[in-house]
Amino acid sequence: MLSLALAATLLTTGPVETAVTLPASPAPLHASLLVPEGAVSAVAVILPGSGPTDRDGNSPQFGITAQPYRLLARGLADRGIATVRIDKRGIGESAAAAPAEADLRITAYVEDARAWAAEAAARTGQPCAWLIGHSEGALIAVAAADGHEDSICGLVLLSGAGRPAGVILREQLGPQLPEPMKTEAFHALSELEAGRTVGDTPPALAALFRPSVQPYLISWLALDPTALIAAWDGPVMIGQGTTDIQVGVVDAEAMAAAQPDARLVLWDGVNHVLKIAPADRAGNVATYADPNLPLAPGVVEDVADYILQF
């Protein structure tokens, strides 16, 4: 007679999700592997955006619970594509893997992305893994791909910045900050871009420029996404929504211009969390807290179609 556990396993249909860990210092990294019901045609690692964004694409402390990465993974599984959704260092189950803030550099996320790609390929029997980077994860993806064409099949860059971070920060901060705070903030950015820490930032800007985060900012501001994507010799898809209030079509077009072989896809009426949303800020942001709202039509289909052609 079959055990209840075995019988339940045999009756299970659909994609299967399992927890996976990756050895790291000072503690292991954690993720979810979602494998389709049938044969695995490809595998991708989904790299999250900036801040406390978890493997599902949520940042509950900021009211973001749209779970776009979970929805994307499920949609890709239906097309035969396995995915690994990661909790980056310091987030979710990987919280213990965070170094001291003053010791963190963006290169740590880059190396982790490469390690996860190798792990994803090994667990699914694939020769290489795709990197699907969302928001800041798109920058991590192109940096991780550099020199790793054998282990990384290709890139899918979603809602990613196509200009250096300093340019975008000035664009975002400028309309929000009164003088003299704007001048002080822009001075701090210029110093950090030059590789120098600053000690005279106003207290109101401590969340962005606190001393312990400045080494990370220096490592981040030094990366130019267009230079990185131009150096990548492999498949790349760039996906961008037209009602994204965080990253614009101009960024997607800048990346596409730097890599003429890239496939550029613009989704009309789609926002930063890859859902249908109006252009007005209040209505747009409301979708960030709606996990029941599906991904916009075309997102899963375009990503899957691109990956599966290789």
Salt bridges, closest charged atoms under 4 A:
GLU17 OE1 - ARG85 NH1 3.13
ASP56 OD2 - ARG70 NH2 3.43
ASP56 OD1 - ARG85 NH2 2.93
ASP87 OD2 - ARG55 NH2 2.72
GLU93 OE1 - HIS30 ND1 3.74
GLU93 OE2 - ARG55 NH2 3.42
GLU101 OE2 - ARG210 NH2 2.59
GLU111 OE2 - ARG114 NH1 2.85
ASP112 OD2 - ARG89 NE 2.60
GLU119 OE2 - ARG123 NE 2.77
GLU171 OE2 - ARG163 NH1 2.91
GLU191 OE1 - ARG196 NE 2.92
GLU193 OE1 - ARG170 NH2 2.83
ASP244 OD2 - HIS272 ND1 2.80
ASP251 OD1 - ARG163 NE 2.86
ASP305 OD1 - ARG79 NH2 2.58
